[in-house]
Amino acid sequence: MTASAFSSLDTAALERQAELTAELPVIFEQIWNETHKKVSSNWIRQNGYKRICLQFPDDYLPHSNAISTYLQTALAAEECKIFILADTTYGSCCVDEIAAAHVEADSMIHFGNACRSKASRLPVLYLYPVLSIDLATILQQLATLQPECGEREVCVYLDIGYQHLYEQQPAGGVLTEGEDTLYNQLRDVLQPKKLLIEPYPPPAEDFIESKQLAESANAERICIFVGADNQSFANLSLTTKAFQWHILDGAKGTLSAKNPLTAQYIRRRYYYIEKCKDAQTLGLIVATLSAVGYLDVVTRLQEMAKSRGIKTQLISVGRINPAKLANFLEIDCFVLIGCPFNNMYNSKEYYKPIVSVFEAEMALNPAWHMKYPEAYVTDFKQLLPKGRSFLPFDAQAVQPQDMSLVSGRMRGGTGCDETVDASNTTVATQAKMALMTTDTGLTFEDRTWQGLDPALGQTEPAKLQQGLSGIPIKYSHD
């Protein structure tokens, strides 16, 4: 086979050489140290697991073989089988229980960034990287915030790679005078009225307590995120009330102020909410099959859309991209149902708007129309009953007609005939007889090509015959 403008040679992937950098050994020590080895081995032995899946993000894959080989050797007496998940179904932060089910795994070890969405089928062990940090430089940077933090409540959030600093703090927050802990050092530098240190995302046992902390957060407090300007910070800053946010990049040693809820961001999201109201067909993208409650969210969105005369389509295409969603021409707006770390997409890259479950709730639920949310909601479970942002849906409160703020047209309107009383001798105003049309996009029936012609009823039934057997590299008819 020869190469063309749309393809490459068959042997190109086999002959390509990987580019190795000098930083890989350092990264390997951060993601797989003696603590990781001890914790993972003991966890498998104590629970008697036999088929263990190791889930890695893409940047960890160069070290996946070394980690798998170590566990296979260390657990040789237990006769365990180790499997590597190299390509996750939706996002690397979510536990891929679907891929693990293909090998009948009984447990999972998750490496790297994690959203900690509650898994419904498998026990999971999370192993976080241990990133180094220069405390002297960090404290020097934080000293510039002392005038701002004085007499205010300050909360310091530690990203995944720096949660080992939280483990060094006294249990229960009980401090001993003279201890050289991170808490004492931050308190001496910032001199706040009250200081809190929280890991993010929180451990599973502290998840409810962390949600209550975010709900009762003081709007005048200062929040400092120790980590990079990534999806974790975006999720945390949008859902937590604060007077000012600061990002402390531990790798670069820099400190910068950040305001996630800018006027431009708010205008863009409200524009997408209006586009969701204007939609006549909604595409519900199921981007998780393991998070608890996703089926309840699908049912709720379908009920709200149906009350407004909006059609819905369920879509499951794995990890989404513009090319995949471009195939659904009849859909006017997409609703992404995923984990809190995987539901924020820049819709500028896509042909149609993509909204989160919370934005769809604001568009379809009349209870939100006259209510300004105190904080953004990224976890769809908080919009269900017993969630802290749940508002009941009343189908009777849906307005039959309203005005679109985007197109200026009436939504939900249907043509109506005016009845003229014969006994009335007054001049009646002539009704507008213009034909109303709906723009539902290109439906499947209207497409010029609908796939291969099945030719139903036009071909004779064929006899059952023995098929091929063997493996794809070599089939046989025996």
ZICOR-V170534 format. One line per field, one symbol per residue. ss: DSSP state (h for helix, s for strand, l for the rest). phi: phi as a letter, one per 30 degrees, with the letter a starting at -180 (. if undefined). A space follows every 50 residues. Layout:
BEGIN
ss: ???
phi: ???
END
This chain:
BEGIN
ss: lllsllsllllhhhhllllllllhhhhhhhhllhhhhhhhhhhhhhhlll sssssllhhhhhhhhhhhhhhhhhllllllssssslllllllllllhhhh hlllllssssslllllllllllssssslllllllhhhhhhhhhhhhhhhs llsssssslhhhlhhhhlllhhhllllllllhhhhhhhhhlslssssssl lllhhhhhhhhhhhhllllllsssssllllhhhhhhhhhllllssssssl lllsssssllllhhhhhhhhhhhhhhhhllsssssslllllllhhhhhhh hhhhhhhlllsssssllllllhhhhlllllllssssslllllllllhhhl llsssshhhhhhhhlhhhlllllllllllhhhhlllllllllllhhhlll lssllllllssllllllllllllllllllllllllllllllllhhhllll llllllllllllllllllsssllsssll
phi: .cdbdcabddddddcdcddccdddedddddcbcdddddddddddddcidc bccccbdddceecdddddddddddcdddhcccbcccbddcbddcdddddd ddchdcabcccidbdidddcbbdbccccdccdbcddddddddddceddde ibdbbcccdedcdddddddddiidccejdccdddddddddhddbbbbbdb ddeedcdddddddddcdddcdccbcclcdbddddddddcbdadacbccdd dcicbbdbcdcddddddddddddddddddcbcccddcabcddjddddddd dddddddcicdbbdbbbiddaedddddcddccaccccbdecbccbddddc dbdbcddddddddccddcdcbcddadcccdddcceiddcdbdccdddddd bacddccicdcidbdbcddcddddcddcddddcdddccccidddddddbc jdddhdicbddcddbdddbjcedacbcd
END
